[in-house]
Amino acid sequence: MEFNLSTPALLFSAISLFMLAFTNRFLSLATLIRQHVALYEEKKDPNTLAQIHNFYRRLKIIKYTQIFAVLSFLLCVISMFIIFVHDETLAKWFFGASLVSLFVSLLFSLQELFLSIGALKLEIERIKG
């Protein structure tokens, strides 16, 4: 496989879109938390409190998803700079670290997805009564 400047550059758009998606999830969760806190203050419903706790766990996971995505992005940039100064072996190591960081970010994303499904399950249980 040929390793050149365009190899790490391939990840730029993917990482950017991934970060944008999770920024949007963060903003949506923030809105939901505000709504549920107001609802909980009005009616001390334990189901609403459980939702708030679920949202909070999801926010923490999204934070780590974003941290590892940003780290992946930074490692990609470093890899490209090292290619620019002609140290291909070191650049490959940084690119590999970037891929590992992106992998970790995706695992956090998967965990958040399962928690999101749990939040929807709580909503469905609420209407079942």
Backbone torsions as a table, in degrees:
resi	resn	phi	psi	omega
1	MET	NA	133.2	176.4
2	GLU	-82.4	131.7	-179.5
3	PHE	-114.7	112.8	178.9
4	ASN	-138.4	-172.7	-174.9
5	LEU	-57.9	-31.0	-177.1
6	SER	-76.9	-18.0	-179.3
7	THR	-62.7	-56.7	177.1
8	PRO	-68.6	-25.6	179.6
9	ALA	-63.9	-23.6	178.6
10	LEU	-61.2	-30.8	-178.7
11	LEU	-77.2	-17.8	-173.8
12	PHE	-55.2	-51.3	-177.2
13	SER	-68.5	-37.3	179.8
14	ALA	-65.1	-46.7	-179.1
15	ILE	-65.1	-41.8	-179.9
16	SER	-61.2	-45.3	179.0
17	LEU	-65.2	-38.6	178.2
18	PHE	-62.2	-45.8	179.3
19	MET	-64.5	-39.9	178.3
20	LEU	-62.9	-43.1	179.1
21	ALA	-60.7	-41.3	-178.0
22	PHE	-79.7	-23.4	170.6
23	THR	-65.7	-41.9	177.2
24	ASN	-64.5	-39.0	177.1
25	ARG	-63.9	-40.9	178.2
26	PHE	-59.9	-47.0	-179.2
27	LEU	-63.8	-40.0	177.4
28	SER	-64.0	-42.8	178.5
29	LEU	-64.5	-39.6	178.4
30	ALA	-59.9	-41.7	177.8
31	THR	-64.6	-44.6	179.4
32	LEU	-63.1	-39.5	179.1
33	ILE	-62.7	-45.3	179.1
34	ARG	-59.5	-43.4	179.8
35	GLN	-64.0	-44.0	-177.3
36	HIS	-71.5	-33.6	176.7
37	VAL	-64.1	-43.7	177.7
38	ALA	-62.4	-41.3	178.5
39	LEU	-64.5	-41.2	-179.8
40	TYR	-67.1	-37.7	178.5
41	GLU	-65.5	-30.1	179.3
42	GLU	-76.2	-49.7	179.2
43	LYS	-127.3	121.4	-177.5
44	LYS	-76.7	58.0	-177.8
45	ASP	-78.2	124.2	-179.7
46	PRO	-63.5	-29.3	178.2
47	ASN	-66.6	-39.5	177.9
48	THR	-65.6	-40.0	177.6
49	LEU	-63.9	-40.1	177.5
50	ALA	-62.3	-39.1	177.3
51	GLN	-62.4	-44.2	-179.2
52	ILE	-60.9	-42.0	177.7
53	HIS	-63.9	-40.2	177.4
54	ASN	-62.6	-45.0	179.0
55	PHE	-59.9	-41.4	-178.5
56	TYR	-64.0	-43.5	176.7
57	ARG	-60.7	-41.2	179.0
58	ARG	-64.3	-39.1	177.4
59	LEU	-60.8	-42.0	179.1
60	LYS	-63.5	-40.7	179.8
61	ILE	-67.4	-40.8	177.6
62	ILE	-61.8	-36.8	177.1
63	LYS	-58.4	-47.6	180.0
64	TYR	-69.1	-34.6	175.3
65	THR	-58.4	-47.1	-179.5
66	GLN	-67.4	-41.3	179.7
67	ILE	-58.9	-47.5	-178.6
68	PHE	-71.6	-29.5	175.1
69	ALA	-67.9	-42.9	177.6
70	VAL	-64.1	-42.3	177.4
71	LEU	-60.0	-42.2	177.1
72	SER	-60.3	-43.7	178.6
73	PHE	-61.0	-46.5	179.4
74	LEU	-62.7	-42.9	178.8
75	LEU	-64.0	-34.5	175.0
76	CYS	-62.7	-45.2	-179.8
77	VAL	-63.2	-43.3	178.4
78	ILE	-62.4	-42.1	177.4
79	SER	-58.8	-43.3	179.4
80	MET	-65.2	-39.8	178.6
81	PHE	-64.1	-41.4	-179.7
82	ILE	-66.5	-35.5	173.6
83	ILE	-61.8	-40.9	-179.9
84	PHE	-59.9	-35.3	179.1
85	VAL	-93.8	10.6	168.9
86	HIS	71.3	44.1	171.3
87	ASP	-122.8	80.6	-172.3
88	GLU	-62.4	-38.0	-178.8
89	THR	-63.3	-47.8	178.5
90	LEU	-64.9	-37.8	178.4
91	ALA	-61.9	-38.9	178.4
92	LYS	-64.6	-37.7	178.3
93	TRP	-64.4	-43.6	178.6
94	PHE	-66.8	-38.1	177.8
95	PHE	-64.9	-41.3	176.4
96	GLY	-61.3	-41.5	177.2
97	ALA	-63.6	-36.4	177.1
98	SER	-62.8	-42.8	178.6
99	LEU	-65.1	-40.4	178.3
100	VAL	-62.9	-44.1	178.9
101	SER	-61.9	-41.2	177.2
102	LEU	-64.4	-38.6	177.5
103	PHE	-60.7	-45.6	178.4
104	VAL	-61.5	-42.5	178.3
105	SER	-60.0	-41.5	178.5
106	LEU	-66.1	-35.7	176.8
107	LEU	-64.7	-42.0	175.5
108	PHE	-62.5	-38.2	178.2
109	SER	-60.9	-41.3	178.5
110	LEU	-64.6	-41.8	177.6
111	GLN	-61.9	-41.6	178.9
112	GLU	-64.3	-36.4	177.7
113	LEU	-60.6	-44.6	179.1
114	PHE	-65.0	-37.7	176.2
115	LEU	-66.8	-35.4	177.5
116	SER	-62.6	-41.1	176.9
117	ILE	-63.6	-37.8	176.7
118	GLY	-61.9	-38.3	178.3
119	ALA	-64.7	-40.6	178.0
120	LEU	-66.8	-35.1	176.9
121	LYS	-62.1	-40.4	177.1
122	LEU	-61.5	-39.6	178.5
123	GLU	-64.5	-42.5	179.7
124	ILE	-65.4	-39.4	178.4
125	GLU	-64.3	-32.4	-179.5
126	ARG	-63.3	-41.8	-177.9
127	ILE	-80.5	-20.9	175.3
128	LYS	-68.8	-29.4	175.0
129	GLY	85.5	NA	NA
